[in-house]
Amino acid sequence: MNNVTRFLKTFGINVLAAYLFYAWKFEASEGSGNIVLFWFWFGAVFGILVMFLPASGKQPKRIKWIDAVNATANLLFVVGFAYFGHFLLAACCALGALGWRIYRDRFDDEGLPLPKEEV
């Protein structure tokens, strides 16, 4: 997958999540709220669990600016959840993002697992 495709996928997912969040909080669409809550709870729990997995397989090549877009969007969602009183979800989303970062840092820039350090 080339960089433009990865950026469009990342941007599209974040825009969709932002629209659903907007529809939930400002347009009083409960269906959108259910989708947002499921989406972010699932991502948060999975991110927390992946923190404890060993590095295996091959990840896509790391692209710093796409990582920055994801981190910025995640920070905005965490702030939005906290602002509207969903403090547990905000904390779990932040911890899940940290889990994904910890897991991703076990790979080099090309997406291959780093060699194990001998103690």
C-alpha positions in Angstrom: 0.0 0.0 0.0 1.5 3.3 -1.0 1.7 6.4 1.2 -1.2 8.2 -0.4 -3.5 5.2 0.0 -2.5 4.8 3.6 -3.0 8.5 4.3 -6.5 8.5 2.6 -7.5 5.4 4.7 -6.3 7.1 7.9 -7.9 10.4 7.1 -11.1 8.8 6.0 -11.5 6.7 9.2 -10.7 9.7 11.4 -13.2 11.9 9.5 -15.9 9.3 9.7 -15.3 8.9 13.5 -15.4 12.7 13.9 -18.6 13.0 12.0 -20.2 10.2 14.0 -19.0 11.9 17.2 -20.5 15.2 16.0 -23.8 13.6 15.1 -23.9 11.9 18.5 -23.2 15.0 20.6 -24.6 17.9 18.6 -27.4 16.3 16.5 -28.6 13.9 19.2 -28.2 10.8 17.1 -28.2 7.9 19.5 -27.3 5.4 16.7 -24.2 7.4 16.0 -23.3 7.4 19.7 -23.7 3.6 19.9 -21.3 3.2 16.9 -18.8 5.6 18.4 -18.9 4.0 21.8 -18.4 0.5 20.3 -15.7 1.7 18.0 -13.6 3.4 20.6 -14.2 0.9 23.4 -13.1 -1.9 21.1 -10.0 0.0 20.0 -9.1 1.0 23.5 -9.4 -2.6 24.9 -7.6 -4.0 21.9 -4.8 -1.4 22.2 -4.4 -2.2 25.9 -4.1 -5.9 25.1 -1.7 -5.5 22.2 0.7 -3.7 24.6 1.5 -7.1 26.1 2.0 -9.0 22.8 5.5 -9.9 21.6 6.6 -8.4 18.2 5.9 -10.9 15.4 5.2 -10.8 11.7 5.7 -7.7 9.6 4.2 -4.2 10.1 3.7 -1.7 7.4 6.6 0.7 6.9 6.6 3.5 9.5 5.6 6.8 8.1 6.1 9.5 10.7 3.6 12.0 9.4 0.8 9.4 9.2 1.6 8.5 12.8 1.4 12.2 13.7 -2.1 12.4 12.1 -3.3 9.4 14.0 -1.8 10.7 17.3 -3.4 14.1 16.8 -6.8 12.6 16.0 -6.6 10.3 19.0 -5.7 13.2 21.3 -8.6 15.2 20.0 -11.0 12.3 20.6 -9.6 11.8 24.1 -10.1 15.5 24.9 -13.6 15.4 23.4 -14.6 12.3 25.4 -13.3 13.9 28.6 -15.1 17.2 27.8 -18.4 15.5 27.5 -17.9 13.5 30.7 -16.8 10.1 29.4 -13.7 10.1 31.6 -13.3 6.3 31.7 -13.5 6.0 27.9 -11.0 8.9 27.5 -8.5 7.2 29.9 -8.9 3.9 28.2 -8.5 5.4 24.8 -5.3 7.2 25.9 -4.0 3.9 27.4 -5.0 2.0 24.2 -3.1 4.5 22.1 -0.1 4.2 24.3 -0.4 0.4 24.0 -0.3 0.6 20.2 2.7 2.9 20.4 4.6 0.5 22.7 3.8 -2.4 20.3 4.8 -0.4 17.2 8.1 0.6 18.8 9.1 -3.0 18.9 9.6 -2.8 15.1 12.1 -1.0 13.1 11.2 1.7 10.5 10.8 -1.0 7.8 8.3 -2.9 9.9 10.5 -5.8 10.9 10.8 -6.9 14.6 13.8 -5.6 16.4 16.3 -8.2 17.6 15.9 -9.3 21.1 18.3 -7.8 23.6 20.4 -10.2 25.6 20.6 -9.5 29.3 
